[in-house]
Amino acid sequence: MNQNNNKSLSIIVPVYNEENSIEKSIEVFNDILKNNKTKIEVILINDGSTDNTINLLHKNKNDNIKIIHHKKN
């Protein structure tokens, strides 16, 4: 058994009013996740964004990208 299969990584990313860049960021994370053999999860924490960030985050379809939403910054 390859030892790399037992390793995992969690990446936590705070997000605040990122409607202009969040879709590109998720695209980059998706590319990293599909091309990596290590178990990786990305946790995006929306910290009370007042723009359209939360709606764009929920368009994500990758189960390895988790969304946490705080209503208040």
C-alpha positions in Angstrom: 0.0 0.0 0.0 1.3 3.4 -0.9 1.8 5.7 2.2 0.5 8.7 0.3 -3.0 7.2 0.3 -3.1 7.7 4.1 -2.4 11.4 3.9 -4.9 14.2 3.8 -4.9 17.9 3.8 -7.5 20.6 4.7 -7.2 24.0 3.2 -9.2 26.7 5.0 -9.9 29.9 3.0 -11.7 32.9 4.5 -13.9 34.7 2.0 -15.4 38.2 2.3 -17.0 40.1 -0.6 -15.2 38.1 -3.3 -17.9 38.0 -6.0 -15.4 39.3 -8.6 -12.9 36.5 -8.0 -14.6 33.5 -6.2 -15.6 31.6 -9.3 -12.1 31.7 -10.7 -10.8 30.6 -7.2 -13.2 27.6 -7.2 -12.1 26.7 -10.7 -8.5 26.7 -9.5 -9.3 24.6 -6.5 -11.2 22.1 -8.7 -8.2 21.7 -11.0 -6.0 21.1 -8.0 -8.4 18.6 -6.5 -8.8 16.5 -9.6 -5.1 16.4 -10.4 -3.9 15.4 -6.9 -3.7 11.9 -5.4 -3.7 13.2 -1.8 -7.1 13.5 -0.1 -7.7 17.2 0.0 -10.6 19.2 1.1 -11.1 23.0 0.7 -13.2 24.8 3.3 -14.4 28.2 2.2 -15.6 30.3 5.1 -17.8 33.1 4.0 -17.5 35.7 6.7 -20.6 37.7 6.3 -20.2 38.9 2.7 -22.7 41.6 1.7 -22.3 41.1 -2.0 -23.2 38.0 -4.2 -20.4 35.8 -2.9 -22.6 33.4 -1.0 -24.8 32.6 -4.1 -21.7 32.1 -6.2 -20.2 29.7 -3.5 -23.3 27.6 -3.6 -22.9 27.0 -7.4 -20.0 24.7 -6.5 -20.7 21.1 -7.2 -17.4 19.5 -5.9 -18.0 17.5 -2.7 -14.4 18.2 -1.6 -15.1 21.9 -1.4 -17.1 22.7 1.8 -18.9 26.0 2.4 -19.4 27.5 5.8 -21.4 30.7 6.0 -21.4 33.3 8.8 -24.2 35.8 8.5 -22.3 38.4 10.4 -18.7 39.5 9.9 
